[in-house]
Amino acid sequence: MPLFENEHTCLCNPEFVDRTSEMPALRLLGRKWLAASDDLVFPSIFELLFRFVWLVLIALVVEVLIPITWQCSSEGWLGGAFVRLYLCGTLALQATLLLLLAALALHSAKGTITDVDARKMVAPLLLLKVLLVLPEIALNAMGTMWMFCEVIECSVTDKFSSIVIQSIVLFNWVQLALTIFGLFMVFDPLGSVNYDDMQDTPNQARHHKKVTGLWSRRFRWAFCWLKRDEHGKEAFQQVAALLSALFRSTDLVPSDVVAGCVLLRVRQKRETREMRRIQMLNDEEPIYTTDVNKIFSETPPWMNLEDALHYLRLSIAAYGWPYVLYRHCFTGFCKLAKHLTCCCCRPKNSIVTDDNCCLCHFAGVKYMSKLSADDIIFASFNNRVFELPFCVIADHERESIVVAVRGSISLRDIFTDFTAGSEKFEADGLPEETAAHKGMSMGAAKMLRRLMPVLDRAFQQFPHYDLVLTGHSLGAGVAVLVALKLRPRYPHLKVFAFSTPAGLISREAARFTESFVLTIGVGDDLVMRLSVHSIENLRTKVIQTIHATKLPKYRIMLNGFGYALFGVPARDLESTWRRPEELEAHAADDSDALLAQGVSTVSAEAALVSRNVFARRFSSARLFTAGRILHIVRRKRMGIEKKVRTQEPTYEMRWACAEDFMELQVMPRMLLDHLPENVHRTMQTVLEEKHSYRVTHVV
């Protein structure tokens, strides 16, 4: 039966709110912390093992030293009694802490993530452990006075006992420092806010404003050097608002999100298996093909993999010297050395701006592009918030002027990426209500001011050349927006975009770009699916998945390590869930209700998330990937192919639409498939196999 027969009645029912308001975040000392009651299993076991070793060593020392303390030269509190109090107190405290840690680990392991009642003893046990820090500090101070300050007139002649006591004192101070650091890391400045008070929209708005201010202050403190940028403070505010909005009205802690992503990987693999089974039952034709000629049979001549690979190399070259050192950790400097320019030999009217004295970035561009300095018309390496480096290249081989825009490689670029709200974007030929990614739109506007005079000079020198823009990741998104602005002036321009972010431009504008933009994505690329809406939908699915599992968090984390090493076993696809049938696909994007089965899996967060979808949206405009999208994936080997090496192609591909990249997939290669070298390797392999396949068939 559906969860919400009457959504308003369900949410306003006091019994429903009381029963669902208990959520994973740990509440201690009257406030909420950024940790959960089930996060203490592994820390408790780890500390227990250390303290067990300490207990054994202290017991041995006590047996040796207690008789000696009666022979100390000084009596009273600064003699043998002091030492006996320290040794016996430390022994008793360590034994007490061992029992306490065992109880903490046992109780923290009980129940699922949302079953807080099963772990109701964790908070008092943890409070007791925190209180025991005071006698531990006092005893450790006594040990320090005895072993290091020469205040106590009771020397230890036994070398083993002396080393053990000194080591335990030092380790205890380190452990106390780590405890204080851990409390600092899980401290929530807004932890005094009662989650039940967040049911009302005005309270949500006030809390959202407080969280936004908190994140903004953190950014200004942690990245203080970025405040000098023209738009640094604006970027801080935008990213802070995004982070606050993503987890508005939720009570999840970081470990819950990690566990939810592990579960989501299992869920998505289960859904993929079911979809593949349905396709086999329906005898549907595969949507991917290994035939490159078939893929490009109905496309314009300029859309081809050979040219795409060529322009990908130029877009990678725009990354400059950091990419060379990244790819060649030990020999990178030697590869760059012959392309460097001596500071005193640098011409005054250089075509390079904002590079260092030896033109290291320019050297990286020349090395990776295999071009001479004469072929590079202009290179700007000015990197600020909303301002990206780019190069203008005369490509005589293909008779084109190429504008290569650099992708994300610095913290400033990350803030440009995450200024992900939408703003109105105007260009000739686009619909009036077109919206675009704010950070990339501002980056395109800044880039145009420097680019236009350079293009004028370039086409005066090469009037019959075409204009091509290219970029990878953030550079691809900015290249598309720049192209939309330039197209009225250069109607025949083309764009080769690689791993373009999903949240770039409105849907109608994305369709408009299909005639002059070729977008290529590989495998499970995260950025190709990354947008504000996809992250918000991921958050909703994480909450749903957490409530559907029957496993405790420590089991989920252990399984996650196993999945990373060996993949997800088939048995876990069903055994992870309370009722696997509850995991049917939810209309998480714009649905008005969360269609989970069974009241027991409902949370206050899930109810709030589903109650008003638009209230939780950071951006009201949905943005998509631009251009005609070629999606290349590794071909899944079936049956005998797994055992026998065949000449079949490694990759297969299809023409995808922007809607295919609306959902984030938690996959092992979602980060690796985005890296430019992997995109380059994939395309190169496709072309090599195409050539070898053709030669084999001709012979």
C-alpha positions as CSV (number, residue, x, y, z in Angstrom):
1,M,0.0,0.0,0.0
2,P,1.4,3.5,-0.8
3,L,2.9,5.5,2.0
4,F,0.8,8.6,1.5
5,E,-2.9,7.9,1.0
6,N,-3.4,11.4,2.3
7,E,-0.1,13.3,2.5
8,H,-1.4,16.2,4.6
9,T,-3.0,13.9,7.2
10,C,0.1,11.7,7.4
11,L,2.5,14.6,8.0
12,C,0.3,16.4,10.4
13,N,-0.4,13.4,12.6
14,P,1.4,13.8,15.9
15,E,1.9,10.1,16.3
16,F,3.7,10.0,12.9
17,V,6.0,12.9,13.8
18,D,6.8,11.5,17.2
19,R,7.6,8.1,15.8
20,T,9.7,9.3,12.9
21,S,11.6,12.3,14.4
22,E,14.2,10.1,16.0
23,M,17.1,10.1,13.5
24,P,20.7,8.9,13.5
25,A,22.5,12.0,14.7
26,L,23.9,11.5,18.2
27,R,22.5,13.8,21.0
28,L,24.8,14.3,23.9
29,L,25.0,17.1,26.5
30,G,21.8,18.7,25.2
31,R,23.0,19.1,21.6
32,K,23.3,17.3,18.3
33,W,26.8,16.2,17.0
34,L,28.1,15.3,13.6
35,A,28.3,11.7,14.5
36,A,25.8,8.9,15.1
37,S,25.3,6.4,17.9
38,D,26.4,3.6,15.5
39,D,29.7,5.3,14.5
40,L,31.5,4.1,17.6
41,V,31.9,0.4,16.7
42,F,35.3,0.6,15.0
43,P,36.8,3.5,17.1
44,S,35.8,1.6,20.3
45,I,37.3,-1.7,19.1
46,F,40.5,0.1,18.0
47,E,40.9,1.9,21.3
48,L,40.0,-1.2,23.2
49,L,42.9,-3.1,21.6
50,F,45.4,-0.4,22.5
51,R,44.1,-0.1,26.1
52,F,44.3,-3.9,26.5
53,V,48.0,-3.8,25.6
54,W,48.4,-0.9,28.1
55,L,46.6,-2.9,30.8
56,V,48.8,-5.9,30.4
57,L,52.0,-3.8,30.5
58,I,50.8,-1.8,33.5
59,A,49.9,-5.0,35.3
60,L,53.4,-6.3,34.8
61,V,54.9,-3.0,36.0
62,V,52.6,-2.9,39.1
63,E,53.8,-6.4,40.0
64,V,57.4,-5.3,39.8
65,L,57.2,-1.8,41.3
66,I,54.6,-2.0,44.1
67,P,57.1,-3.8,46.5
68,I,59.7,-1.2,45.6
69,T,57.5,1.8,46.4
70,W,57.5,0.8,50.1
71,Q,61.3,1.4,50.1
72,C,61.2,4.9,48.6
73,S,63.3,7.4,50.6
74,S,60.4,9.9,50.9
75,E,57.1,9.1,52.5
76,G,53.8,10.8,52.1
77,W,52.2,12.2,49.0
78,L,55.5,12.9,47.3
79,G,56.9,9.4,47.9
80,G,55.8,5.8,47.7
81,A,52.1,6.6,48.4
82,F,52.1,8.9,45.4
83,V,53.5,6.2,43.1
84,R,51.2,3.5,44.4
85,L,48.2,5.8,43.9
86,Y,49.3,6.4,40.3
87,L,49.9,2.8,39.5
88,C,46.8,1.3,41.1
89,G,44.6,4.2,39.8
90,T,45.9,3.7,36.3
91,L,45.4,0.0,36.5
92,A,41.8,0.4,37.7
93,L,41.0,3.1,35.2
94,Q,42.3,1.1,32.3
95,A,40.2,-1.9,33.4
96,T,37.1,0.3,33.7
97,L,37.7,1.8,30.3
98,L,38.1,-1.6,28.8
99,L,34.7,-2.7,30.0
100,L,33.2,0.6,29.0
101,L,34.7,0.4,25.4
102,A,33.4,-3.2,25.0
103,A,29.9,-2.1,26.1
104,L,30.1,0.9,23.7
105,A,31.1,-1.3,20.8
106,L,28.4,-3.8,21.6
107,H,25.6,-1.3,21.9
108,S,26.7,0.8,19.0
109,A,26.5,-2.3,16.7
110,K,22.9,-2.8,17.5
111,G,20.1,-2.1,15.0
112,T,20.0,-0.5,11.6
113,I,21.0,3.1,10.9
114,T,17.5,4.5,11.7
115,D,16.8,2.1,14.6
116,V,18.0,4.6,17.3
117,D,16.0,3.0,20.1
118,A,18.2,-0.1,19.9
119,R,21.2,2.1,20.8
120,K,19.6,4.1,23.6
121,M,22.4,3.1,26.0
122,V,25.2,4.6,23.8
123,A,24.7,8.2,24.9
124,P,24.9,7.5,28.7
125,L,27.9,5.2,28.1
126,L,29.6,7.8,26.0
127,L,28.9,10.5,28.6
128,L,30.5,8.3,31.2
129,K,33.6,7.8,29.1
130,V,33.8,11.6,28.6
131,L,33.6,12.1,32.4
132,L,36.4,9.6,32.9
133,V,38.7,11.9,30.9
134,L,39.1,14.0,34.0
135,P,40.6,11.3,36.3
136,E,42.7,10.1,33.3
137,I,44.2,13.6,32.9
138,A,44.9,13.7,36.6
139,L,46.6,10.3,36.6
140,N,48.6,11.2,33.5
141,A,49.7,14.4,35.2
142,M,50.9,12.4,38.2
143,G,52.8,10.0,35.8
144,T,54.4,13.0,34.1
145,M,55.5,14.4,37.5
146,W,57.0,11.1,38.5
147,M,58.8,10.2,35.3
148,F,59.8,13.5,33.7
149,C,59.8,16.2,36.4
150,E,61.9,14.6,39.1
151,V,59.4,15.9,41.7
152,I,58.7,12.5,43.2
153,E,61.6,11.0,45.2
154,C,61.0,7.4,44.2
155,S,63.3,6.5,41.3
156,V,62.8,3.4,39.2
157,T,65.9,1.3,38.7
158,D,64.2,-1.3,36.5
159,K,64.7,-0.2,32.9
160,F,61.8,-2.1,31.5
161,S,59.3,-0.6,34.0
162,S,60.7,2.9,33.4
163,I,60.3,2.6,29.6
164,V,56.8,1.2,29.9
165,I,55.6,4.0,32.3
166,Q,57.2,6.7,30.1
167,S,55.6,5.3,26.9
168,I,52.2,5.0,28.5
169,V,52.3,8.6,29.8
170,L,53.3,9.9,26.3
171,F,50.7,7.7,24.5
172,N,48.0,8.9,26.9
173,W,48.8,12.5,26.2
174,V,48.6,11.8,22.5
175,Q,45.3,9.8,22.9
176,L,43.8,12.7,24.9
177,A,44.9,15.2,22.2
178,L,43.2,13.0,19.6
179,T,40.1,12.8,21.7
180,I,39.9,16.6,21.8
181,F,40.5,16.8,18.1
182,G,37.8,14.2,17.5
183,L,35.3,16.2,19.6
184,F,36.2,19.3,17.6
185,M,35.6,17.5,14.3
186,V,32.2,16.2,15.3
187,F,31.1,19.4,17.0
188,D,28.1,20.9,15.3
189,P,27.9,24.7,15.9
190,L,24.2,24.6,15.2
191,G,23.7,21.4,17.2
192,S,21.4,23.0,19.8
193,V,18.7,23.3,17.1
194,N,15.8,20.9,17.8
195,Y,15.0,18.9,14.7
196,D,11.3,18.8,15.7
197,D,11.3,22.6,15.3
198,M,12.2,22.2,11.7
199,Q,8.7,21.1,10.6
200,D,7.7,24.7,9.9
201,T,8.8,26.5,6.7
202,P,9.8,29.7,8.6
203,N,12.1,27.7,10.9
204,Q,13.6,25.9,8.0
205,A,14.4,29.2,6.3
206,R,16.0,30.6,9.4
207,H,18.1,27.5,9.9
208,H,19.1,27.5,6.2
209,K,20.3,31.1,6.6
210,K,22.3,30.2,9.7
211,V,23.9,27.2,8.0
212,T,24.7,29.3,4.9
213,G,26.4,31.9,7.1
214,L,28.4,29.2,8.9
215,W,29.7,27.6,5.7
216,S,30.5,31.1,4.3
217,R,32.6,31.9,7.4
218,R,34.4,28.5,7.1
219,F,35.3,29.2,3.5
220,R,36.6,32.7,4.3
221,W,38.8,31.3,7.1
222,A,40.0,28.2,5.3
223,F,40.5,29.8,1.9
224,C,41.4,33.3,3.0
225,W,43.7,33.9,0.0
226,L,40.7,33.6,-2.4
227,K,39.0,36.6,-0.8
228,R,41.3,38.9,-2.8
229,D,39.6,37.7,-6.0
230,E,37.1,40.0,-7.5
231,H,34.3,37.5,-7.1
232,G,35.7,35.4,-4.2
233,K,33.2,36.4,-1.6
234,E,30.3,35.9,-4.0
235,A,31.6,32.4,-4.8
236,F,31.8,31.6,-1.0
237,Q,28.2,32.7,-0.5
238,Q,26.9,30.8,-3.5
239,V,28.7,27.5,-2.6
240,A,27.7,27.9,1.1
241,A,24.0,28.3,0.1
242,L,24.3,25.2,-2.1
243,L,25.8,23.1,0.7
244,S,23.2,24.3,3.1
245,A,20.3,23.6,0.7
246,L,21.5,20.1,-0.1
247,F,20.9,18.8,3.4
248,R,18.1,21.1,4.4
249,S,15.6,19.4,6.8
250,T,17.7,16.3,7.2
251,D,19.4,14.9,10.2
252,L,22.1,12.8,8.5
253,V,25.7,12.8,9.6
254,P,28.7,12.3,7.2
255,S,29.0,8.5,7.9
256,D,25.3,8.1,7.1
257,V,25.9,9.6,3.7
258,V,28.9,7.3,3.1
259,A,26.9,4.2,4.1
260,G,24.0,5.4,2.0
261,C,26.3,5.6,-1.1
262,V,27.5,2.1,-0.5
263,L,23.9,0.9,-0.3
264,L,23.0,2.9,-3.3
265,R,25.7,1.1,-5.3
266,V,24.1,-2.2,-4.3
267,R,20.6,-0.9,-5.2
268,Q,21.7,0.5,-8.6
269,K,23.4,-2.8,-9.5
270,R,20.2,-4.7,-8.6
271,E,18.2,-2.3,-10.8
272,T,20.7,-2.7,-13.7
273,R,20.4,-6.5,-13.4
274,E,16.6,-6.4,-13.4
275,M,16.6,-4.1,-16.4
276,R,19.0,-6.4,-18.3
277,R,16.8,-9.3,-17.5
278,I,13.7,-7.5,-18.8
279,Q,15.5,-6.6,-22.0
280,M,16.5,-10.3,-22.5
281,L,12.9,-11.4,-21.9
282,N,11.6,-8.9,-24.4
283,D,14.3,-9.7,-26.9
284,E,15.1,-6.0,-27.3
285,E,18.0,-5.0,-29.6
286,P,21.0,-3.6,-27.7
287,I,21.2,0.2,-27.7
288,Y,25.0,0.2,-27.8
289,T,27.1,-0.8,-30.9
290,T,30.7,-1.5,-31.6
291,D,30.3,-0.3,-35.2
292,V,31.9,3.1,-35.4
293,N,30.9,3.6,-39.1
294,K,27.3,2.9,-38.2
295,I,27.4,5.4,-35.4
296,F,28.7,8.2,-37.6
297,S,26.7,7.3,-40.7
298,E,24.1,10.0,-40.3
299,T,26.2,12.7,-38.8
300,P,27.8,15.8,-40.5
301,P,31.4,15.1,-41.8
302,W,33.0,17.2,-39.1
303,M,31.6,14.9,-36.4
304,N,34.2,12.1,-36.3
305,L,36.4,10.5,-33.7
306,E,39.7,11.3,-35.5
307,D,39.1,15.1,-35.3
308,A,37.7,14.7,-31.7
309,L,40.8,12.9,-30.6
310,H,43.0,15.6,-32.2
311,Y,41.1,18.4,-30.3
312,L,41.0,16.4,-27.1
313,R,44.8,16.5,-27.2
314,L,44.7,20.3,-27.5
315,S,42.2,20.7,-24.7
316,I,44.4,18.5,-22.4
317,A,47.4,20.7,-23.4
318,A,45.6,23.7,-21.8
319,Y,46.2,22.2,-18.4
320,G,49.8,23.3,-18.6
321,W,52.7,22.1,-16.5
322,P,50.7,20.6,-13.5
323,Y,49.3,18.0,-15.8
324,V,52.7,17.1,-17.2
325,L,54.1,16.6,-13.7
326,Y,50.9,14.6,-12.8
327,R,51.3,12.3,-15.7
328,H,55.1,12.0,-15.4
329,C,55.9,12.3,-11.7
330,F,59.6,11.5,-12.0
331,T,60.5,12.7,-15.5
332,G,58.1,15.6,-15.9
333,F,60.6,18.3,-15.2
334,C,63.0,16.9,-17.8
335,K,60.2,16.8,-20.4
336,L,59.4,20.5,-19.7
337,A,63.0,21.7,-19.5
338,K,63.7,22.1,-23.2
339,H,60.4,24.1,-23.6
340,L,61.1,26.5,-20.8
341,T,62.1,30.2,-21.5
342,C,64.8,31.9,-19.6
343,C,63.6,34.9,-17.6
344,C,66.0,37.3,-19.2
345,C,65.1,36.1,-22.7
346,R,61.4,36.6,-22.4
347,P,60.1,39.1,-25.0
348,K,58.3,42.2,-23.8
349,N,55.4,41.8,-26.2
350,S,54.8,38.2,-25.3
351,I,51.7,36.4,-26.5
352,V,51.6,34.7,-23.1
353,T,49.9,36.5,-20.1
354,D,49.9,35.7,-16.4
355,D,52.4,32.9,-16.6
356,N,55.5,32.7,-14.3
357,C,58.9,34.0,-15.2
358,C,60.0,30.8,-17.0
359,L,56.7,30.4,-18.8
360,C,56.2,26.9,-17.3
361,H,52.5,26.8,-18.3
362,F,53.4,27.7,-21.8
363,A,56.1,25.0,-21.8
364,G,53.5,22.5,-20.8
365,V,51.2,23.5,-23.6
366,K,53.9,23.2,-26.2
367,Y,55.0,19.8,-24.9
368,M,51.5,18.3,-24.8
369,S,50.2,19.8,-28.0
370,K,53.4,19.0,-30.0
371,L,53.1,22.5,-31.5
372,S,55.7,25.2,-31.9
373,A,55.5,28.6,-30.2
374,D,54.7,30.2,-33.5
375,D,51.4,28.2,-33.8
376,I,50.2,29.5,-30.4
377,I,48.5,32.8,-31.1
378,F,47.7,33.7,-27.5
379,A,47.7,32.0,-24.1
380,S,46.2,33.4,-21.0
381,F,46.9,31.6,-17.7
382,N,45.1,34.1,-15.5
383,N,43.3,31.8,-13.0
384,R,40.8,33.5,-10.7
385,V,37.3,32.6,-9.4
386,F,35.1,32.7,-12.5
387,E,38.1,33.2,-14.8
388,L,39.7,30.3,-16.6
389,P,43.0,30.0,-18.5
390,F,42.7,29.4,-22.3
391,C,44.9,29.2,-25.4
392,V,44.2,30.3,-29.0
393,I,46.0,28.0,-31.5
394,A,46.5,28.2,-35.2
395,D,45.9,24.6,-36.3
396,H,47.3,24.5,-39.8
397,E,46.7,20.8,-40.2
398,R,43.0,21.2,-40.1
399,E,42.9,24.9,-41.1
400,S,41.2,26.1,-38.0
401,I,41.7,28.6,-35.1
402,V,41.3,26.5,-32.0
403,V,40.3,28.0,-28.6
404,A,41.2,25.4,-25.9
405,V,39.7,26.2,-22.5
406,R,41.3,24.6,-19.4
407,G,39.3,22.4,-17.1
408,S,39.3,22.3,-13.3
409,I,42.7,22.0,-11.7
410,S,42.8,24.5,-8.8
411,L,40.7,25.5,-5.8
412,R,39.4,28.6,-7.7
413,D,38.1,26.3,-10.4
414,I,36.3,24.2,-7.8
415,F,34.5,27.2,-6.5
416,T,33.6,28.1,-10.1
417,D,32.2,24.5,-10.5
418,F,30.2,24.7,-7.4
419,T,28.7,28.1,-8.0
420,A,26.0,25.9,-9.6
421,G,22.9,27.9,-9.4
422,S,21.2,29.0,-12.6
423,E,21.0,32.5,-14.0
424,K,19.5,33.9,-17.2
425,F,21.7,33.4,-20.2
426,E,21.2,35.5,-23.4
427,A,22.5,34.8,-26.8
428,D,21.1,35.2,-30.4
429,G,18.9,32.2,-31.3
430,L,18.2,31.0,-27.8
431,P,14.8,30.9,-26.2
432,E,14.0,33.9,-24.0
433,E,13.9,32.0,-20.7
434,T,17.2,30.2,-21.2
435,A,19.2,29.6,-18.0
436,A,22.8,28.4,-17.6
437,H,25.2,27.4,-14.8
438,K,26.1,30.6,-13.0
439,G,29.8,30.0,-12.5
440,M,30.4,28.9,-16.0
441,S,28.2,31.7,-17.4
442,M,30.3,34.3,-15.5
443,G,33.5,32.5,-16.7
444,A,32.3,32.7,-20.3
445,A,31.6,36.4,-20.0
446,K,35.0,37.2,-18.6
447,M,36.7,35.0,-21.2
448,L,34.9,36.7,-24.1
449,R,36.3,40.1,-23.1
450,R,39.9,38.9,-23.6
451,L,39.1,36.5,-26.5
452,M,37.4,38.8,-28.9
453,P,40.4,41.0,-29.8
454,V,42.6,37.9,-30.2
455,L,40.1,36.3,-32.6
456,D,39.9,39.5,-34.7
457,R,43.7,39.4,-35.1
458,A,43.8,35.7,-35.8
459,F,41.2,35.8,-38.6
460,Q,42.9,38.8,-40.1
461,Q,46.0,36.6,-40.4
462,F,44.1,33.4,-41.4
463,P,40.8,34.6,-42.9
464,H,39.8,31.3,-44.5
465,Y,40.3,29.2,-41.3
466,D,37.3,27.9,-39.3
467,L,36.7,28.5,-35.6
468,V,36.8,25.5,-33.2
469,L,36.3,25.6,-29.4
470,T,37.3,22.7,-27.2
471,G,37.6,21.9,-23.6
472,H,37.4,19.1,-21.0
473,S,35.1,19.2,-17.9
474,L,34.7,22.8,-16.7
475,G,36.5,23.9,-19.8
476,A,34.0,22.1,-22.0
477,G,31.0,23.8,-20.3
478,V,32.6,27.3,-20.7
479,A,33.5,26.5,-24.3
480,V,29.9,25.8,-25.1
481,L,28.6,29.0,-23.5
482,V,31.3,31.1,-25.3
483,A,30.4,29.4,-28.6
484,L,26.7,30.4,-28.1
485,K,27.8,34.0,-27.7
486,L,30.2,33.9,-30.7
487,R,28.0,32.0,-33.1
488,P,26.1,35.0,-34.5
489,R,29.6,36.4,-35.6
490,Y,31.1,33.0,-36.5
491,P,28.1,30.9,-37.7
492,H,30.2,28.0,-38.8
493,L,32.1,27.5,-35.6
494,K,32.2,24.0,-34.0
495,V,32.7,22.8,-30.4
496,F,34.3,19.5,-29.3
497,A,33.4,19.1,-25.7
498,F,34.6,16.2,-23.5
499,S,33.1,15.1,-20.2
500,T,30.8,18.2,-20.1
501,P,29.0,18.8,-16.8
502,A,25.3,17.9,-16.7
503,G,24.1,21.1,-15.1
504,L,25.1,23.4,-17.9
505,I,22.1,24.9,-19.8
506,S,18.3,24.7,-20.3
507,R,16.8,21.9,-22.3
508,E,15.7,23.9,-25.3
509,A,19.1,25.6,-25.5
510,A,20.8,22.2,-25.2
511,R,18.8,21.0,-28.3
512,F,19.8,24.2,-30.1
513,T,23.5,23.3,-29.6
514,E,23.2,19.8,-31.2
515,S,24.0,21.1,-34.6
516,F,27.4,22.5,-33.7
517,V,28.5,20.8,-30.5
518,L,29.9,17.3,-30.2
519,T,30.0,16.0,-26.6
520,I,31.9,12.8,-25.8
521,G,31.6,11.1,-22.4
522,V,33.1,7.8,-21.2
523,G,31.6,5.1,-19.0
524,D,30.4,6.1,-15.6
525,D,31.8,9.7,-15.6
526,L,30.6,11.4,-12.5
527,V,30.8,15.0,-13.9
528,M,28.7,14.0,-16.9
529,R,25.9,13.4,-14.4
530,L,26.7,16.1,-11.9
531,S,24.2,18.9,-11.4
532,V,22.3,20.4,-8.6
533,H,19.2,18.4,-9.4
534,S,21.1,15.1,-9.6
535,I,22.8,15.7,-6.2
536,E,19.4,16.6,-4.6
537,N,17.9,13.4,-6.1
538,L,20.9,11.5,-4.9
539,R,20.2,12.8,-1.4
540,T,16.6,11.7,-1.6
541,K,17.6,8.2,-2.8
542,V,20.2,7.9,0.0
543,I,17.6,8.6,2.6
544,Q,15.2,6.1,1.0
545,T,17.9,3.4,0.8
546,I,19.0,3.9,4.4
547,H,15.5,3.2,5.5
548,A,15.2,0.1,3.4
549,T,18.3,-1.7,4.6
550,K,18.3,-4.3,7.4
551,L,22.0,-4.1,8.0
552,P,23.8,-2.2,10.8
553,K,26.2,0.5,9.7
554,Y,29.4,-1.3,10.6
555,R,28.3,-4.2,8.4
556,I,27.6,-1.7,5.5
557,M,31.1,-0.2,5.9
558,L,32.8,-3.6,6.0
559,N,30.8,-4.6,2.9
560,G,31.9,-1.3,1.2
561,F,35.6,-2.3,1.6
562,G,34.8,-5.7,0.1
563,Y,32.8,-4.1,-2.8
564,A,35.8,-1.8,-3.6
565,L,38.1,-4.8,-3.8
566,F,36.0,-7.6,-5.2
567,G,32.8,-6.0,-6.5
568,V,29.2,-6.5,-5.3
569,P,28.3,-10.3,-4.9
570,A,25.0,-11.4,-6.3
571,R,23.8,-12.6,-2.9
572,D,24.0,-9.0,-1.5
573,L,21.6,-7.7,-4.1
574,E,18.7,-9.3,-2.2
575,S,20.0,-10.0,1.3
576,T,20.8,-6.3,2.0
577,W,17.1,-5.2,2.2
578,R,14.2,-5.7,4.5
579,R,11.9,-6.3,1.6
580,P,13.6,-6.1,-1.8
581,E,10.3,-5.3,-3.5
582,E,10.4,-1.9,-1.8
583,L,13.3,-0.9,-4.0
584,E,11.2,-0.2,-7.1
585,A,12.3,3.0,-8.9
586,H,10.9,6.1,-7.2
587,A,9.9,9.2,-9.1
588,A,12.4,11.2,-7.2
589,D,12.8,14.2,-9.5
590,D,9.4,16.0,-9.4
591,S,7.1,13.6,-7.7
592,D,4.9,14.9,-4.9
593,A,5.2,11.9,-2.7
594,L,7.8,9.4,-1.6
595,L,6.3,6.0,-2.8
596,A,8.1,3.8,-0.3
597,Q,6.3,0.6,0.8
598,G,5.6,0.1,4.5
599,V,5.2,2.6,7.2
600,S,8.2,1.2,9.1
601,T,10.7,2.6,6.5
602,V,9.5,6.2,6.8
603,S,11.6,9.0,8.3
604,A,10.8,12.6,9.1
605,E,13.5,13.5,6.5
606,A,11.9,11.4,3.8
607,A,8.5,13.0,4.5
608,L,9.9,16.5,4.5
609,V,11.8,15.8,1.3
610,S,8.8,14.5,-0.5
611,R,6.3,17.0,1.0
612,N,7.4,19.9,-1.2
613,V,9.9,19.1,-3.9
614,F,10.2,22.6,-5.1
615,A,10.9,24.0,-1.6
616,R,14.0,21.8,-1.4
617,R,15.3,22.8,-4.8
618,F,18.3,25.0,-4.7
619,S,17.6,26.0,-8.3
620,S,14.2,26.1,-9.9
621,A,15.6,25.7,-13.4
622,R,16.8,22.3,-14.5
623,L,20.0,22.3,-16.5
624,F,21.3,19.7,-19.0
625,T,24.4,18.7,-20.9
626,A,24.8,20.5,-24.3
627,G,25.4,19.2,-27.7
628,R,25.0,15.8,-29.5
629,I,26.3,13.3,-26.9
630,L,28.4,10.3,-27.9
631,H,28.5,7.9,-24.9
632,I,31.3,5.3,-25.0
633,V,31.3,2.4,-22.5
634,R,33.4,-0.7,-22.0
635,R,31.8,-3.7,-23.6
636,K,30.6,-6.3,-21.1
637,R,32.1,-9.7,-22.1
638,M,29.5,-12.5,-21.9
639,G,29.8,-16.2,-21.7
640,I,32.9,-17.8,-23.4
641,E,34.4,-14.3,-24.0
642,K,35.3,-14.1,-20.3
643,K,37.6,-17.2,-20.7
644,V,38.8,-16.9,-24.3
645,R,40.6,-13.8,-25.7
646,T,38.8,-12.7,-28.8
647,Q,39.3,-10.0,-31.4
648,E,36.0,-8.3,-30.5
649,P,36.2,-4.5,-29.7
650,T,36.8,-3.4,-26.2
651,Y,34.3,-0.5,-26.3
652,E,30.8,0.1,-27.6
653,M,28.9,3.4,-28.0
654,R,25.6,5.1,-28.8
655,W,24.1,8.5,-29.3
656,A,22.6,9.5,-26.0
657,C,20.3,12.3,-25.0
658,A,20.7,14.7,-22.1
659,E,18.0,13.0,-20.1
660,D,20.2,9.9,-19.9
661,F,22.6,11.8,-17.6
662,M,20.1,13.1,-15.0
663,E,20.9,10.5,-12.3
664,L,24.1,10.1,-10.4
665,Q,25.5,6.6,-10.5
666,V,27.6,5.3,-7.6
667,M,30.1,3.2,-9.6
668,P,33.8,2.2,-9.0
669,R,35.1,4.1,-12.1
670,M,32.9,7.2,-11.8
671,L,36.0,9.4,-11.0
672,L,38.5,7.5,-13.2
673,D,36.3,7.8,-16.3
674,H,36.3,11.5,-16.0
675,L,40.1,11.9,-16.1
676,P,41.3,13.3,-19.4
677,E,44.0,10.7,-19.9
678,N,41.3,7.9,-19.6
679,V,39.0,9.7,-22.1
680,H,42.0,10.0,-24.5
681,R,43.0,6.3,-24.0
682,T,39.4,5.2,-24.6
683,M,39.0,7.1,-27.9
684,Q,42.5,6.1,-29.1
685,T,41.6,2.4,-28.4
686,V,38.3,2.7,-30.3
687,L,40.1,4.2,-33.3
688,E,43.0,1.6,-33.2
689,E,40.5,-1.3,-33.0
690,K,38.5,0.2,-35.8
691,H,41.5,0.2,-38.0
692,S,42.7,-3.3,-37.0
693,Y,39.2,-4.7,-37.4
694,R,39.0,-3.2,-40.9
695,V,42.4,-4.6,-41.9
696,T,41.5,-8.1,-40.6
697,H,38.3,-8.1,-42.6
698,V,40.0,-6.9,-45.8
699,V,42.6,-9.7,-45.5
